[in-house]
Structures are given as structure tokens and as C-alpha cells.
Amino acid sequence: MELILGVAVGLIILVILVVVHELGHAISARRNGVVVEEFGIGFPPRAWKKKLKNGILFTLNWLPLGGFVKLQGEHDASEGKGDYGAATFWQKTRILLAGVTINWLVAALLFTILALTGLPKALPDQFVIPSDTTMVRQPVEITAVSPGYPAEKAGLKSGDTIVRFDGQEVPTAERLIELTKADMGKTVTVIYNRAGVEHSTQVTLRDDDSGPILGAGLGQRELIKTSWSAPIVGVATAGQFTWATLQGLGGLVVNLSQGLVSQLSPDSATREHGSQELKEVGDSVAGPIGILGTIFPAANAAGPTQLVFLTAVISLTLAVMNALPIPALDGGRWTVMTIFRLLKKKLTKEREEKIQTVGFLILMALIILVTITDVTKFF
């Protein structure tokens, strides 16, 4: 039930973020004199439609995978009145990058709200203003459970937070480790919190400290709480995560390239090293199934703070990804348009369709590859 709820919540949030992105394109297009023919939530087949007073056809579609906006004369070569193609270079730039901008602003806004209520500290050098910052430590959380060890036998699960261990408070993960060592071989009572409800269980600890005594990975989140500096922290955090995302993408590209090159080497050790690099790339990438089937359910179970934080990070990721110079994405369309203008060549409808189609096919191939990886990891 928790998995189904997490998937449903994740799907709704992803659709909202994509719809907001497309709404940015639509608003910018209208403000720059381009006719918006259709604004759709989901993808066809069409389930319902309504012609709005402003002339836009609003549709609800059966495939809940985001949304789209259809502009009049979408090709760069179109020249009719109200066509996207007839807009100036800077008007097209504003239209293309409006979705990226609005996703980035949504992330900054969510980070700002969290800075007031409790913003998870996820980066080692995460921006704060010391004079207006309070660091709050959350309860010790179980991050993983080893099969066959005491924690699993007692029914403890990843995501549970430890309230008391053998009648004693557990302020830090280090303190819990000390208590498990002091009670080796004993059966103790553990009070833990799962999804906001306290439970009690008996745990028989191992009496050998050569291996895990409890058999559970432990973590403890820190929250940043501010007041007047929340907007500054929100914007700065969005900037830091933007840079971290770009660094992560760069690292993935480097590892993927090195891994593929290593596979062509006649040396077996080099090929093995390349295989390890490719495995690391696969492990660090999550697609739709990974996000909906694993990440969102985990965040949903951890509480609203983690869910809002994840929503902000994904909105930021959508902004960064769409800004990349990859054909079929906003940044790619802008890059192609700019290159042809610099070369003073006409970007015909046929040329544009070929470029965008190739980019789209490559993008779909990557999505399918990541989805297969997700399915393998999920099952």
C-alpha cells in the first residue's frame, strides 16, 4: 500500500512539474505575440477538451506522463502572423527558456519554504547565514537492514527512526552504536517510529563484535532552520544544486566515455576496470521507474519535508536537463537555432525536423536503457 501511495504521489508531482514547465512556455509565447493552439495535460489519446475564452484548446489526455503546449507555426522557418517562427531571435529565446526558468524558480521557492520549516542539509558546504541559522538534528534513522541480522529479525525496516534503545534516549548515531556494544548478547527493547506511529520490539543483539551487532545502517539528517534569510538561502541552495547537478552529469559522461573506451582494450584488467565504471554509471542513474518505484515511495514514507525537498531537486533537475544543448530539448532547440543564425544559413523545416528527430531518438534510447536498468535494480 505504501509503495502504491508513493508511486501515485510521485506521478502527480512529476506531472505538475512538467505542466508548470509547459505553462512557462505558453505564457511567454502569448506575451511575445505567438499563438498558443493547445495546452494539454498528459499525452494523447485525448480524454476531454474545452475551448477557452482566450482561444486556447485545453485538453486532458489519457497518458499521465506530463504535458505539452502546441504553438502555431512551431518550426523556425514559419513566417505567418502569430507563428513561433516569425518571432525574433530574442523572443524565441525567452519562449524556449521560459520552462527552464520556471522550474528553477519553483525549486528556489520550495527551498525557501523549507529554509523556514527545516531544510535538509545535503551538501557538505551548503549555504547558510550563520547569524540566522539553527541546525536541528533529526532522530537516528535506519538506512539499511542486513538480511539475517538482529534488526531484520526484530522487524525493523529502512526508514524507521529510533526513539529509545533499552530505555535510553538516542540523540546521535554514535550513541546508539555505544549502546549496542554495551548490550552485546542481550535482548533489549527498542522503541521506534514508523510513518509517525511509535512501535516497540524486542531485539536480541549478537554477542560477537567481529561483525555487525545490530545489523543496521544508521543515519541522521540535519535540518537548516532560518527566518529572515530564507529567500537568500533558498536561491543560493538552488544555485548550489544546479552546479552539483552539472558536476554530476559531467562525471557521468566522463565515466561512461572511459568505460566504453576501456571495453575496447585488449588488456583484461583494463576491460574489467571499464566494466566497473559502466556499472557505477548505471547505479548512479535513475529513470522514471527508479524515481516512481523507489525514490518517491521512500521520500513519501520519510515525511513531507523529504517529499518537498525531493520535489525541489527534481524540478531543478528538469531545469538543468532541459537547458542542455541536446536536440529535442529546449536547450538543444535554442542551440540549433543559434548555430544556423551565426552561420547565416536558413533552418528549413526539413532540416529542423531531421535534427530534432535524431535527438529525440537518441533521448528515447537513453530513457529505455535507463528504464531497463531501473527494472533490473527494482526487481
Backbone torsions as a table, in degrees:
resi	resn	phi	psi	omega
1	MET	NA	-42.4	178.5
2	GLU	-62.2	-38.6	179.1
3	LEU	-64.1	-45.3	-179.3
4	ILE	-62.7	-43.8	179.6
5	LEU	-63.7	-42.4	179.2
6	GLY	-62.7	-42.3	178.7
7	VAL	-63.6	-43.6	-179.3
8	ALA	-63.2	-46.0	178.8
9	VAL	-62.6	-43.7	179.3
10	GLY	-61.4	-42.2	-179.5
11	LEU	-64.7	-42.5	179.1
12	ILE	-62.3	-44.4	-178.7
13	ILE	-65.6	-43.2	179.2
14	LEU	-62.0	-42.7	178.5
15	VAL	-62.3	-44.6	180.0
16	ILE	-60.0	-44.5	-178.5
17	LEU	-64.1	-40.0	178.6
18	VAL	-70.2	-40.5	179.2
19	VAL	-63.2	-41.3	176.8
20	VAL	-61.6	-40.3	176.9
21	HIS	-59.0	-48.9	-179.2
22	GLU	-67.7	-32.2	177.1
23	LEU	-62.7	-35.5	176.1
24	GLY	-60.5	-44.1	176.8
25	HIS	-60.7	-45.0	-175.7
26	ALA	-63.8	-46.6	-179.2
27	ILE	-63.4	-45.4	-179.7
28	SER	-64.1	-39.4	179.8
29	ALA	-61.8	-46.5	-179.1
30	ARG	-64.3	-38.7	-179.9
31	ARG	-69.0	-20.6	179.7
32	ASN	-105.7	19.4	171.9
33	GLY	81.0	13.5	179.4
34	VAL	-97.6	135.2	-178.4
35	VAL	-77.1	127.8	174.6
36	VAL	-94.4	113.8	-176.7
37	GLU	-83.2	-41.0	-176.8
38	GLU	-148.1	140.9	172.5
39	PHE	-125.2	117.4	-174.7
40	GLY	-119.1	141.5	171.4
41	ILE	-104.0	125.7	-171.6
42	GLY	80.7	178.7	179.6
43	PHE	-120.5	150.5	-177.6
44	PRO	-54.2	154.7	17.6
45	PRO	-72.8	149.4	-174.8
46	ARG	-75.7	137.2	178.3
47	ALA	-103.5	-33.6	-176.3
48	TRP	-158.8	149.1	178.5
49	LYS	-144.9	155.1	177.2
50	LYS	-154.1	132.6	177.1
51	LYS	-84.5	117.7	-178.9
52	LEU	-79.8	164.8	-177.9
53	LYS	-62.2	-28.6	-179.9
54	ASN	-82.8	5.8	176.8
55	GLY	90.8	-5.2	-179.5
56	ILE	-81.5	135.1	175.3
57	LEU	-84.9	115.1	179.3
58	PHE	-98.6	127.2	-176.9
59	THR	-129.8	148.3	169.5
60	LEU	-112.4	131.3	-173.5
61	ASN	-121.6	161.8	-169.5
62	TRP	-75.9	-28.6	-177.3
63	LEU	-89.8	106.2	-174.8
64	PRO	-80.6	64.4	-175.0
65	LEU	-116.8	21.4	179.0
66	GLY	131.4	-127.5	-179.4
67	GLY	-172.9	179.1	-178.9
68	PHE	-156.4	160.1	172.5
69	VAL	-128.5	133.8	179.9
70	LYS	-110.4	119.0	-179.5
71	LEU	-99.4	152.8	176.6
72	GLN	-72.2	133.2	178.0
73	GLY	58.2	58.3	-172.0
74	GLU	-70.0	-18.3	-179.9
75	HIS	-77.6	147.4	-177.5
76	ASP	-61.2	-25.1	-176.4
77	ALA	-85.9	-8.6	-179.4
78	SER	-65.3	142.1	-173.1
79	GLU	-130.6	4.9	-178.0
80	GLY	-73.8	162.8	178.4
81	LYS	-64.0	128.8	-178.8
82	GLY	85.1	-2.6	178.4
83	ASP	-76.0	147.7	173.8
84	TYR	-61.2	-41.3	-178.0
85	GLY	-63.0	-24.1	-178.0
86	ALA	-83.9	-9.1	179.4
87	ALA	-71.0	158.6	178.7
88	THR	-72.9	168.5	-179.9
89	PHE	-57.5	-44.3	-177.1
90	TRP	-72.7	-31.6	174.9
91	GLN	-66.1	-41.8	177.4
92	LYS	-64.6	-38.6	178.7
93	THR	-60.4	-45.9	178.9
94	ARG	-62.3	-40.8	-179.1
95	ILE	-66.4	-46.7	-177.0
96	LEU	-65.6	-38.0	-175.5
97	LEU	-93.5	1.0	-179.5
98	ALA	-65.3	-39.1	179.6
99	GLY	-65.0	-42.8	177.1
100	VAL	-59.6	-46.0	-177.8
101	THR	-62.1	-45.2	-176.1
102	ILE	-69.1	-35.5	175.7
103	ASN	-64.6	-39.3	179.1
104	TRP	-66.3	-41.7	179.9
105	LEU	-67.1	-36.3	176.3
106	VAL	-61.5	-43.6	178.5
107	ALA	-61.3	-46.1	-180.0
108	ALA	-62.1	-38.8	178.7
109	LEU	-65.1	-44.6	179.4
110	LEU	-64.9	-39.6	176.2
111	PHE	-63.1	-36.7	178.6
112	THR	-64.6	-45.1	178.4
113	ILE	-61.7	-43.1	180.0
114	LEU	-66.6	-32.5	178.4
115	ALA	-62.7	-27.4	177.0
116	LEU	-80.8	-35.6	-175.1
117	THR	-100.0	-23.3	-177.6
118	GLY	140.2	97.9	-177.5
119	LEU	-95.5	118.9	179.6
120	PRO	-56.8	135.6	176.7
121	LYS	-87.0	106.0	-175.2
122	ALA	-112.7	-15.9	179.7
123	LEU	-114.2	141.8	-177.4
124	PRO	-61.0	-33.0	-178.6
125	ASP	-112.9	34.6	-175.2
126	GLN	-58.4	135.2	-172.4
127	PHE	-66.9	133.1	172.4
128	VAL	-146.2	160.6	169.2
129	ILE	-106.3	104.2	-171.1
130	PRO	-49.6	-39.0	-176.8
131	SER	-68.8	-15.9	-178.5
132	ASP	-125.7	31.7	-175.2
133	THR	-129.4	133.5	172.4
134	THR	-121.2	127.8	177.9
135	MET	-92.9	125.3	-178.5
136	VAL	-116.4	124.5	177.5
137	ARG	-90.4	128.6	176.4
138	GLN	-82.4	166.4	179.2
139	PRO	-58.7	156.5	177.4
140	VAL	-64.2	130.9	-174.7
141	GLU	-117.8	143.2	173.7
142	ILE	-82.0	120.0	-177.1
143	THR	-98.5	-20.2	179.1
144	ALA	-160.9	151.4	179.3
145	VAL	-125.9	126.5	-179.2
146	SER	-82.8	129.2	180.0
147	PRO	-58.9	134.8	175.4
148	GLY	85.5	-3.6	-178.9
149	TYR	-97.4	168.3	-173.7
150	PRO	-52.1	-42.0	-177.9
151	ALA	-58.8	-45.8	-179.6
152	GLU	-67.1	-42.6	-179.4
153	LYS	-61.9	-30.0	-179.5
154	ALA	-84.7	-3.5	177.8
155	GLY	90.5	8.6	177.7
156	LEU	-73.2	146.0	-176.8
157	LYS	-131.6	161.1	175.2
158	SER	-60.4	132.2	-178.3
159	GLY	104.0	-17.8	176.5
160	ASP	-69.7	142.9	174.9
161	THR	-110.4	138.3	-176.2
162	ILE	-86.7	121.9	179.5
163	VAL	-91.1	-52.8	177.4
164	ARG	-141.7	145.7	179.3
165	PHE	-126.1	114.8	-178.3
166	ASP	55.5	41.3	177.0
167	GLY	80.5	1.7	-177.0
168	GLN	-114.3	147.0	176.8
169	GLU	-67.2	152.1	-178.5
170	VAL	-124.2	83.8	-176.5
171	PRO	-72.5	-28.3	-177.8
172	THR	-139.7	162.5	177.0
173	ALA	-64.8	-35.2	179.1
174	GLU	-62.5	-39.3	179.3
175	ARG	-65.9	-38.2	178.1
176	LEU	-64.4	-39.5	178.1
177	ILE	-62.6	-41.1	177.9
178	GLU	-61.0	-42.4	-178.5
179	LEU	-66.7	-39.1	179.1
180	THR	-65.4	-36.3	178.3
181	LYS	-68.4	-37.5	-179.3
182	ALA	-70.1	-25.3	-176.6
183	ASP	-108.7	23.2	-178.8
184	MET	-52.2	132.8	177.2
185	GLY	82.8	-8.1	-178.1
186	LYS	-93.7	161.2	171.8
187	THR	-102.1	119.1	-174.8
188	VAL	-123.1	159.9	177.7
189	THR	-92.8	130.1	178.3
190	VAL	-117.8	123.6	173.6
191	ILE	-98.7	123.8	-177.9
192	TYR	-134.2	160.2	-179.2
193	ASN	-112.3	128.4	177.4
194	ARG	-130.3	115.4	178.8
195	ALA	56.0	39.4	175.8
196	GLY	85.3	1.3	-178.6
197	VAL	-119.2	130.0	179.3
198	GLU	-80.9	139.4	178.4
199	HIS	-131.4	163.1	177.2
200	SER	-128.3	141.6	177.6
201	THR	-147.8	157.3	176.7
202	GLN	-100.2	129.7	-178.6
203	VAL	-121.1	124.3	175.4
204	THR	-97.0	109.2	-174.8
205	LEU	-77.5	151.0	175.3
206	ARG	-68.0	150.1	-179.0
207	ASP	-102.5	16.5	-178.8
208	ASP	-127.0	116.7	-177.2
209	ASP	-88.9	13.4	176.0
210	SER	-74.8	-14.6	177.4
211	GLY	-137.7	-172.4	179.3
212	PRO	-58.3	133.2	179.2
213	ILE	-84.9	-42.1	178.6
214	LEU	-96.7	-34.3	-179.8
215	GLY	78.8	38.0	-179.9
216	ALA	-140.4	136.5	172.5
217	GLY	-76.9	139.7	-175.4
218	LEU	-119.8	145.1	176.4
219	GLY	-146.7	161.9	179.1
220	GLN	-148.0	115.5	-178.1
221	ARG	-81.8	148.2	173.0
222	GLU	-112.1	138.4	178.6
223	LEU	-112.6	140.0	176.8
224	ILE	-99.4	122.6	178.5
225	LYS	-118.8	130.3	-178.5
226	THR	-132.2	-179.0	174.9
227	SER	-130.2	-91.8	-175.3
228	TRP	-67.6	-23.7	-176.4
229	SER	-88.7	4.3	-176.2
230	ALA	-53.6	-47.3	179.2
231	PRO	-61.8	-38.2	179.5
232	ILE	-66.1	-45.3	179.0
233	VAL	-63.4	-40.0	-179.8
234	GLY	-61.6	-47.1	-179.6
235	VAL	-67.8	-43.8	-179.2
236	ALA	-64.2	-39.4	178.5
237	THR	-64.8	-40.0	176.5
238	ALA	-61.4	-39.8	177.5
239	GLY	-65.2	-42.2	178.9
240	GLN	-63.4	-42.9	-180.0
241	PHE	-70.1	-29.8	174.7
242	THR	-61.7	-47.1	-180.0
243	TRP	-65.9	-42.0	179.4
244	ALA	-62.9	-37.7	178.5
245	THR	-65.9	-43.5	178.5
246	LEU	-63.9	-40.1	176.9
247	GLN	-63.4	-42.3	179.2
248	GLY	-63.1	-42.0	178.0
249	LEU	-64.9	-40.8	177.9
250	GLY	-62.3	-41.8	177.5
251	GLY	-63.1	-38.7	178.2
252	LEU	-63.4	-44.0	-179.5
253	VAL	-63.0	-43.5	-179.9
254	VAL	-63.5	-47.9	-179.6
255	ASN	-63.3	-39.8	179.1
256	LEU	-64.5	-44.2	-179.7
257	SER	-63.8	-46.3	-179.5
258	GLN	-64.9	-39.0	179.6
259	GLY	-64.1	-43.6	-180.0
260	LEU	-66.6	-40.9	178.6
261	VAL	-64.7	-41.0	-179.0
262	SER	-63.1	-30.1	-179.6
263	GLN	-66.6	-20.1	-179.5
264	LEU	-89.0	-5.0	-177.3
265	SER	-74.5	143.1	176.4
266	PRO	-74.2	-15.4	-178.6
267	ASP	-82.1	125.4	-176.4
268	SER	-64.9	-36.8	179.6
269	ALA	-64.7	-40.3	178.2
270	THR	-65.2	-40.8	178.7
271	ARG	-64.5	-39.7	179.5
272	GLU	-64.4	-40.9	177.5
273	HIS	-63.2	-39.3	177.7
274	GLY	-64.0	-40.3	178.1
275	SER	-61.9	-38.4	178.7
276	GLN	-65.6	-40.1	178.9
277	GLU	-65.3	-40.5	178.1
278	LEU	-66.0	-36.8	177.8
279	LYS	-64.2	-40.9	178.4
280	GLU	-63.1	-37.9	176.9
281	VAL	-62.3	-46.9	180.0
282	GLY	-62.1	-39.2	-178.6
283	ASP	-69.9	-27.5	-174.3
284	SER	-93.2	-3.0	-178.4
285	VAL	-109.0	135.8	175.6
286	ALA	-126.8	134.6	177.2
287	GLY	-105.5	-160.6	-177.2
288	PRO	-55.3	-44.6	-178.0
289	ILE	-68.8	-40.1	178.2
290	GLY	-63.2	-41.4	-179.4
291	ILE	-69.6	-47.9	-176.4
292	LEU	-76.9	-35.4	-173.8
293	GLY	-89.3	-19.9	-176.2
294	THR	-127.7	-55.2	-171.5
295	ILE	-68.1	-50.2	-178.7
296	PHE	-65.1	-44.7	176.4
297	PRO	-57.7	-39.4	178.9
298	ALA	-65.7	-43.8	179.8
299	ALA	-67.0	-38.9	179.9
300	ASN	-63.6	-40.3	179.5
301	ALA	-69.8	-30.3	-178.0
302	ALA	-74.9	-15.7	177.2
303	GLY	119.3	170.2	-175.5
304	PRO	-61.9	-34.1	-179.4
305	THR	-60.5	-48.8	-179.8
306	GLN	-66.3	-34.6	-179.7
307	LEU	-67.7	-44.4	178.4
308	VAL	-65.4	-40.1	178.6
309	PHE	-61.7	-45.3	178.9
310	LEU	-63.6	-39.3	177.9
311	THR	-60.4	-42.9	178.8
312	ALA	-63.2	-43.2	-179.1
313	VAL	-64.8	-41.2	-179.7
314	ILE	-69.2	-38.7	176.3
315	SER	-61.0	-40.9	177.7
316	LEU	-66.0	-40.7	178.9
317	THR	-63.5	-40.2	176.4
318	LEU	-60.6	-40.7	179.1
319	ALA	-63.5	-47.5	-178.1
320	VAL	-64.9	-47.2	-177.9
321	MET	-61.8	-42.8	-178.7
322	ASN	-70.9	-18.8	178.6
323	ALA	-84.3	-11.7	-178.1
324	LEU	-68.2	147.4	-178.0
325	PRO	-77.5	56.0	179.2
326	ILE	-108.6	120.7	178.9
327	PRO	-50.9	143.2	-177.2
328	ALA	90.1	-17.5	173.0
329	LEU	-100.8	165.5	-176.0
330	ASP	-58.0	-46.0	179.6
331	GLY	-63.6	-35.3	178.5
332	GLY	-67.8	-41.7	178.1
333	ARG	-63.3	-41.3	179.3
334	TRP	-65.6	-40.7	-179.1
335	THR	-63.1	-46.2	179.2
336	VAL	-61.2	-46.5	179.1
337	MET	-58.9	-43.2	-177.7
338	THR	-67.5	-42.7	-179.9
339	ILE	-60.7	-45.6	-179.5
340	PHE	-65.5	-34.4	178.1
341	ARG	-69.5	-40.3	178.5
342	LEU	-65.3	-36.2	178.1
343	LEU	-81.6	-4.9	-179.2
344	LYS	56.7	41.3	175.9
345	LYS	-113.9	149.3	-178.9
346	LYS	-79.7	128.4	176.7
347	LEU	-88.9	91.9	-177.5
348	THR	-71.4	163.3	178.9
349	LYS	-59.1	-42.1	-178.2
350	GLU	-64.9	-44.9	179.2
351	ARG	-62.3	-47.0	-177.9
352	GLU	-61.3	-43.1	-179.5
353	GLU	-64.3	-39.0	178.9
354	LYS	-64.4	-46.5	-179.2
355	ILE	-62.9	-47.6	-177.8
356	GLN	-68.3	-33.7	178.8
357	THR	-66.2	-44.5	177.9
358	VAL	-61.2	-44.7	178.4
359	GLY	-61.7	-41.2	-179.9
360	PHE	-64.6	-42.2	-179.8
361	LEU	-64.8	-40.9	177.0
362	ILE	-62.8	-43.0	179.6
363	LEU	-62.1	-43.6	179.2
364	MET	-64.9	-38.1	178.5
365	ALA	-62.8	-41.4	178.0
366	LEU	-65.0	-41.6	179.6
367	ILE	-63.2	-42.2	178.7
368	ILE	-64.0	-42.3	179.3
369	LEU	-61.8	-45.6	179.6
370	VAL	-66.5	-36.6	178.8
371	THR	-64.0	-42.2	177.3
372	ILE	-61.0	-42.5	176.8
373	THR	-61.5	-41.8	178.0
374	ASP	-59.6	-46.6	-177.9
375	VAL	-61.4	-42.8	179.1
376	THR	-60.3	-46.0	-179.6
377	LYS	-69.1	-37.8	-175.8
378	PHE	-65.5	-39.6	-177.5
379	PHE	-94.2	NA	NA
